[in-house]
Amino acid sequence: MDQPLPPPSGPTPVQLYPLGDAAVVLQFGGSISEATHRTIQAVGASLDAHPFPGLLEYVPAFTTLTVYYDPWVVSQAGQQDPYQRVSESLRQLLHQLPELPAPDATPVVEIPVCYGGAFGPDLDLLSRYTGLAAADVIRLHTEPEYLVYMIGFAPGFPYLGGMNERLAAPRKTQPRPLVPAGAVGIAGRQTGIYSLPTPGGWQLIGRTPRRLFTPEAASPSLLQAGQRLRFVPISEAEYQHLQEHEL
């Protein structure tokens, strides 16, 4: 692992290390925070604006950004060490990273959710586990404005930050073989939305009729890292109406 670099912002040093022979990981400390998220977003934006020859893609996560590259192109047909060349490019980018802007003031995405019943089969279980009434679970879940830290696990699945810690609950010991698309769940101190039918072990408290992943669309994922959202409680009748209109 390389020596830590001076941080682009804040006290946490950035470390670079290889991932196989065609990727570099930038590690921004070990704590999930909005400041770290904004730094990762800024590095990604700089790579978009100033891509180095051989850059294939980058993948942001909670505390890391992984940069994938073509070793043959980067090495200039085998003349130089590709990892060293990419690392040097990233060091320069980090040193030149501009002052982080204020958080983006884009509109908050509203996600309608029908809580409990067949749509949220674990709501009562979560209520017993936390000692909260079901109505209070719903209230606490819909109060915050959540930050989309990253998209992962399945296409369009958002990992959200900002959940009230009173709602924290462990994953299921036995995952469900199939969770429906739109299911809203809690695992640990996180909440998220299943974008596709898939196995899963999160505690399901509700479901949204909105489609989070539409592969035929120009922008398949409804949500992107850096966006903010708020859950809005709806009735079963409202859910059926919105589903019929294919939100």
C-alpha positions in Angstrom: 0.0 0.0 0.0 1.3 3.5 -0.9 2.1 6.1 1.8 -1.0 8.1 2.8 -1.5 11.3 0.8 -2.5 14.6 2.3 -6.3 14.7 2.3 -8.1 16.8 -0.4 -10.4 18.0 2.4 -10.6 17.2 6.1 -8.2 15.2 8.4 -8.5 11.7 6.9 -5.5 10.7 4.6 -6.2 9.1 1.3 -4.5 5.7 0.6 -3.9 4.1 -2.8 -3.5 0.4 -3.3 -3.8 -2.0 -6.3 -6.7 -4.2 -6.9 -5.4 -6.9 -9.2 -3.4 -5.7 -12.2 -5.9 -3.4 -13.7 -7.4 -1.3 -10.9 -6.4 1.2 -8.2 -8.5 1.7 -5.0 -8.5 5.1 -3.3 -9.4 4.6 0.4 -10.8 7.7 2.1 -10.5 6.5 5.7 -12.9 4.0 7.3 -15.9 6.1 8.4 -19.0 6.6 6.4 -19.8 10.3 6.4 -21.4 12.9 4.1 -18.0 14.8 3.9 -16.3 11.6 2.7 -19.1 11.0 0.2 -18.7 14.6 -1.2 -15.0 14.1 -1.6 -15.5 10.8 -3.5 -18.1 12.6 -5.7 -15.6 15.4 -6.4 -12.9 12.9 -7.4 -15.3 11.2 -9.7 -16.3 14.5 -11.3 -12.6 15.4 -11.8 -12.1 12.0 -13.6 -15.1 12.7 -15.8 -13.7 16.1 -16.7 -10.0 15.0 -17.0 -9.8 11.3 -17.9 -6.3 9.9 -18.3 -5.5 7.7 -21.3 -6.6 4.1 -20.6 -9.2 5.0 -18.0 -12.1 2.5 -18.3 -14.4 3.4 -15.4 -14.6 4.2 -11.7 -16.8 2.7 -9.0 -17.6 4.9 -6.0 -18.6 3.2 -2.6 -19.0 4.4 1.0 -15.3 5.1 1.7 -13.6 4.1 -1.5 -13.4 4.9 -5.2 -12.0 2.1 -7.4 -10.5 3.2 -10.7 -10.3 0.6 -13.5 -7.9 1.0 -16.4 -6.4 -0.7 -19.5 -2.8 -1.7 -18.5 -1.6 -2.0 -22.1 -2.8 1.5 -22.9 -1.6 3.0 -19.7 1.8 1.4 -19.9 2.3 2.7 -23.5 2.5 -0.8 -24.9 4.5 -2.3 -22.1 7.1 0.5 -21.8 6.1 1.7 -18.3 4.6 0.3 -15.1 0.8 0.9 -15.5 0.0 0.9 -11.7 2.7 3.5 -11.1 1.5 5.7 -14.0 -2.2 5.5 -12.8 -1.2 6.2 -9.2 0.8 9.2 -10.2 -2.2 10.6 -12.2 -4.5 10.1 -9.3 -2.0 11.7 -6.9 -1.9 14.8 -9.1 -5.7 14.8 -9.3 -6.0 14.7 -5.5 -3.6 17.5 -5.0 -5.4 19.6 -7.5 -8.9 18.8 -6.3 -10.8 22.1 -5.9 -12.4 23.2 -2.6 -15.5 21.1 -2.1 -18.7 22.9 -3.0 -21.7 23.2 -0.7 -24.0 20.2 -0.9 -26.1 20.2 -4.1 -29.5 21.8 -3.7 -31.2 19.6 -6.3 -34.9 18.7 -5.6 -35.5 15.9 -3.1 -36.9 12.8 -4.8 -40.1 11.6 -3.1 -40.6 7.9 -2.8 -44.2 6.9 -1.9 -44.4 3.8 0.4 -47.2 1.7 1.6 -46.1 0.5 5.0 -47.1 -2.7 6.8 -49.4 -5.6 5.9 -48.5 -7.6 2.8 -46.3 -4.7 1.7 -44.3 -4.6 4.9 -44.4 -8.1 6.4 -41.6 -7.3 9.0 -43.1 -4.0 10.3 -44.7 -5.7 13.4 -41.4 -7.6 14.0 -39.4 -4.4 13.8 -41.9 -2.7 16.1 -41.4 -5.5 18.8 -37.6 -5.4 18.3 -37.3 -1.6 18.8 -40.1 -1.3 21.4 -41.8 1.3 19.1 -45.4 1.4 18.0 -45.8 0.6 14.3 -47.0 4.1 13.7 -43.8 5.5 15.3 -41.6 3.3 13.2 -43.3 4.7 10.1 -43.0 8.3 11.5 -39.3 7.9 12.2 -38.7 6.3 8.9 -40.4 9.1 6.9 -39.0 12.1 8.9 -35.4 12.2 7.6 -34.1 13.5 4.3 -31.9 10.6 3.1 -28.7 10.8 1.1 -28.0 8.3 -1.6 -24.4 7.2 -0.8 -24.1 4.7 -3.6 -25.9 2.4 -6.0 -25.0 -1.3 -5.6 -26.0 -4.9 -4.8 -28.4 -4.8 -7.7 -28.8 -2.3 -10.5 -30.6 0.8 -9.1 -30.5 -0.4 -5.5 -29.8 2.7 -3.3 -27.8 2.6 -0.1 -29.1 5.5 2.0 -27.7 7.5 4.9 -29.6 9.4 7.5 -31.9 6.8 9.1 -32.9 7.3 12.7 -30.7 4.9 14.8 -33.8 3.9 16.9 -34.9 1.9 13.8 -31.7 -0.1 13.6 -32.3 -3.9 13.4 -30.3 -6.9 12.3 -30.7 -8.7 9.0 -32.7 -11.9 8.9 -30.9 -15.0 10.0 -32.6 -16.8 7.0 -32.8 -14.5 3.9 -35.9 -14.6 1.8 -35.5 -16.5 -1.5 -37.3 -13.7 -3.3 -38.0 -10.1 -2.3 -40.2 -8.1 -4.7 -39.0 -5.0 -6.5 -39.9 -1.8 -4.6 -39.6 -3.4 -1.2 -38.3 -1.0 1.5 -36.1 -2.6 4.1 -33.8 -2.0 7.1 -30.6 -3.8 7.8 -28.4 -2.7 10.7 -28.4 1.1 10.7 -29.2 1.4 7.0 -32.4 1.5 4.9 -32.7 0.8 1.2 -35.1 -0.1 -1.6 -35.0 -3.3 -3.6 -34.8 -2.3 -7.3 -35.4 -5.8 -8.7 -36.9 -9.1 -7.5 -34.0 -10.7 -5.7 -33.1 -12.8 -2.7 -32.5 -10.6 0.4 -32.3 -10.6 4.2 -33.4 -7.0 5.0 -36.3 -6.4 7.3 -39.2 -5.4 5.0 -41.4 -2.6 6.3 -43.1 -1.3 3.2 -43.1 -1.2 -0.6 -43.1 1.6 -3.2 -44.9 1.4 -6.6 -42.1 3.4 -8.2 -39.7 1.6 -10.6 -36.1 2.1 -9.5 -34.6 0.4 -12.4 -35.9 0.6 -16.0 -33.3 -1.0 -18.3 -34.9 0.4 -21.5 -34.7 4.0 -20.3 -31.9 6.4 -21.3 -31.1 6.7 -17.5 -32.0 3.2 -16.2 -31.5 4.0 -12.5 -34.1 6.3 -11.0 -31.6 7.3 -8.3 -27.9 8.3 -8.4 -25.3 8.7 -5.8 -25.5 12.2 -4.3 -29.2 12.6 -4.6 -31.5 13.1 -1.7 -34.9 11.4 -1.1 -37.7 11.3 1.3 -40.2 8.5 2.0 -43.9 9.5 1.8 -46.5 7.2 3.4 -49.4 6.2 1.2 -52.4 3.9 1.6 -52.9 0.6 -0.2 -55.5 2.3 -2.5 -53.0 5.0 -3.4 -50.4 2.3 -4.0 -52.6 0.5 -6.4 -53.5 3.7 -8.3 -49.9 4.7 -8.6 -48.9 1.2 -9.8 -51.6 1.3 -12.4 -50.2 4.5 -13.7 -46.7 3.0 -13.8 -44.8 5.7 -11.9 
